[in-house]
């Protein structure tokens, strides 16, 4: 079983790219979106605050990014080592004292810089 996991890690994971994402950071995620009907790839950007991180190994590490558009909260869940993520840029570092910022869902507070 370990040989299969090592083979998959070597083949599919991005080892050269190490993202130092922390809770409360304001980040921009550049990702590719594939349209099934037109067979086209679109590059899109999602900018927001990291409110949670999950996962114990490289295959299931995820993070949740939240932003507010027209007073409506929008969240996206990304796999950290997804082949669809082109780049992650950290805009601002945030100072928080919690590991999950789900309280931002219920009130529209901003994170201290």
N, C-alpha and C positions, 0 to 999 in steps of 0.2 A: 504494500500500500504506500509506503514512503517513497518508493521509486516513482510511482505514478504522480504523486503530489510534487515531487521535485521536478519531474519532467514538465508538468503543467506550469509550475512557477517559472522555469527557465524559458518556456516558450511564449507565455502570454503576459507576464508581469513586466512593468516598466521599472527596472532596478536602478537605472541611472537617475530617475527623477524622484526626489524625496521632497514631499510637501510638508512644511512645518505649520500646519493649520492648528489654531487653538480656538477654544470657545470664546466668543465675543468679538472675533476678528471680522472686519468688513472686507470681503473678498469679491473678486470677479472671476467667475468660472467660464472659460471659453470651451464650448462643447459642440460636437457635430450632431446634427439631427438628420435622420434619413427619412425622406418622404417615400412611402411605399408606392403610391400611385404614379408618381412622376420619376421614380428612381434617381432622385437628386439628393445631394448632401448639402445641408445648410449649416453654416457656422453661426452660432448664437452666443450671446453673453448673458449671464445671470449674475447680477450684483446684489449682495445683501449680507446679512450678519449670520455667522455660524452659530446656531443655537444648540446643536447636539452632535456628538460623535459616538459611533458604535463600532463593535467588531473586535475580534480577538486575533484573527489571522489575516493574511494579505488578501484572501479571496472575498471576505465579507466585511471589510472596513467601509463604513459609510459615514457621511456627514450630511446634516440638514442645513440648508441655507434659506433664510427668510427675508423677504422684503415687502414693502407696502406700496401698492399701486392703487391710486384713487380711493384711499381709505379702506382698501380690502387687502388683507394679508395673504401673501402667496408664498408657499414653501415648496422647495424641491429637494429631493433626496438624491444624492450622487454617490456612486461607488468611487472610492478614492483612486483605485488603480484601473479604472475603466478605460478601454481603448477609445471611447468616444470623447473623453476629456482631452482637449488639446493643450490647455495651459490654465494655471491658477495663479492669479496675482493677488497679493495681500495689499489692500489699500491702506488700512489703518489697523493697529493693534488695539484690542479692547481690554479693559481691566474689569474682570468679573470675579466673584467669589463663589460661584456655583459651577457644577459640571454640566448641568442642563438648564437652558434658559427658556423653558416652556411658559414662564410667566409673561413673556413678551407677546404671547398669543392673545392674552386677555386685556392687556392695556398697551397702548402704543408708546412705550417708553423707549428712549434712545440709550445706547450704551455709552458710558463715560469714556472719554479719550485720554 
